[in-house]
Amino acid sequence: MKNNENLRVIVYVSELTSDVAIIDKTLKDIITSANRFNEEHKIYGALFYHNQRFLQLIEGEHDKLSLLMDKLYADTRHTNLKVVVDAPIGVRTYEDWTLDLFNLSENQKIDFDHIITIKKMFDAQCKMDGWLFVQTIKDYINLT
Ligand SMILES: Cc1cc2nc3c(=O)[nH]c(=O)nc-3n(C[C@H](O)[C@H](O)[C@H](O)COP(=O)(O)O)c2cc1C
């Protein structure tokens, strides 16, 4: 894989504002947008949804991620968007899909705030890696 200094990974958390009753449609609409925009701009990553909260990880070129972040900040379907990771990465760790969706059940024990602790662990121990980060989150919430 070619090293690219412009590659970054961003992880943010946010809160749903649109009607929870239509969450399936909302997620479907998001994925439809992502399939088009992310594919075109070579942005790859994962979206977790749980109890009206989102956690999204995106990897791509710095300029392309900025375009997407502008859209995300302007999107009224969610609010309180807080970036928890914004770091350069040497190589892409996601190549195969545009946005991998994890719609987690209400009963799943998960605390997105804990992600900030996971991020701190990363800072202390190793270089940020999108794929490993998502694996760590999946491990934490017992997803295979
Ligand atoms: C939690 C969340 C995650 C989203 N993720 C993406 C994404 O990865 N890619 C994308 O193109 N749009 C994503 N969207 C939708 C964008 O905010 C925006 O609505 C969409 O890109 C259409 O933009 P446009 O109206 O400027 O064409 C997301 C929206 C939400 C609420």
The ligand as a Gaussian input file, in Angstrom:
#p B3LYP/6-31G(d) Opt

LIG

0 1
 C      -24.931000      10.275000      11.700000
 C      -24.826000      10.656000      10.241000
 C      -23.806000      10.104000       9.469000
 C      -23.693000      10.429000       8.120000
 N      -22.677000       9.916000       7.383000
 C      -22.560000      10.246000       6.081000
 C      -21.505000       9.745000       5.275000
 O      -20.644000       8.999000       5.725000
 N      -21.479000      10.133000       3.981000
 C      -22.389000      10.980000       3.412000
 O      -22.286000      11.287000       2.229000
 N      -23.399000      11.455000       4.146000
 C      -23.514000      11.124000       5.462000
 N      -24.544000      11.632000       6.190000
 C      -25.532000      12.484000       5.515000
 C      -24.989000      13.885000       5.267000
 O      -25.032000      14.627000       6.474000
 C      -25.839000      14.605000       4.172000
 O      -27.168000      14.664000       4.567000
 C      -25.759000      13.862000       2.848000
 O      -24.427000      13.663000       2.484000
 C      -26.481000      14.613000       1.729000
 O      -25.848000      15.854000       1.559000
 P      -26.356000      16.891000       0.448000
 O      -27.753000      17.256000       0.824000
 O      -25.363000      18.029000       0.582000
 O      -26.253000      16.185000      -0.859000
 C      -24.655000      11.323000       7.540000
 C      -25.657000      11.865000       8.332000
 C      -25.764000      11.535000       9.672000
 C      -26.893000      12.120000      10.498000

